[in-house]
Amino acid sequence: MRRRLAAEDGQTTPLVIGMTVIVLALVLVMFAATWVNVQARQLQSLADGAAASGAEAVAFALDTGPGLALTDAEARQAVNEYLAAVGATETVPGLAGVHAHVAPDDTTVVVTLTGTADVLPLPPAFADVLPARVPISAEGSSRTSLQR
């Protein structure tokens, strides 16, 4: 009985395996969080660029006095053209919603993009194995100004 209790053969193997599993799990969680953050930043970049493009669609309001006028329709059209030109659906594959409008001050375009981000970048063959997605959204705004 003493020999059996004194033998330490195989005592560290479960410890090493357990610690390896824990470390790999932590690395996987950190990688997944970073991957979602990258996709959210790409969506934010698209929203900012789309808002700037929408704000450039300025029409002069000559019938109501000198100034600038932005309409929701013009802003939406400019935003959609920008997103199509930069390939937004290829940049953020989960892009689902685009909402563009002109703020009440009539000089600011606000663009809200929504979509889903993959938790892990898996090849298409494994996409159904781990279909983990999280919703992401981004809002960008841009204001027009007229200087002389």
Beta strands, then each sheet from edge to edge (+ up, - down):
strand 1: 59-60
strand 2: 68-69
strand 3: 95-102
strand 4: 108-118
strand 5: 133-143
sheet 1: 1+ 2-
sheet 2: 3+ 4- 5+
end
